[in-house]
Amino acid sequence: MDRSSDQTQRTEGVLTQVCLECGKEYYFDRVEPPAEQVCERCGNRVFRSFFDVTRKDDINEDFEDTTSRDLKTDDPATDVAPGDLFDLNNP
């Protein structure tokens, strides 16, 4: 089977790896991180990974729409109406 025709399109973005011991950050945007990555500052081998998408797609936009904070200043602080609270006290 030809692997070149079977490859899926990869999401464009930047992978940030942060050393858990000293906090040194490594950025990978064009190449994969090495399999046996070692921190050049402290020699640690354990990293926390963060991936940030640089090109938006439908899945990423939907996630941001459903999880982001509402920053509009004219919206009420909550969607709970006084009648909703009154109904909770009535069994």
Secondary structure, 3 states (H helix, E strand, C coil): CCHHHHCCCCCCEEEEEEECCCCCEEEECCCCCCCCCCCCCCCCCCEEEEEEECCCCHHHHHHHHHHCCCCCCCCCCCCCCHHHHHHHCCC
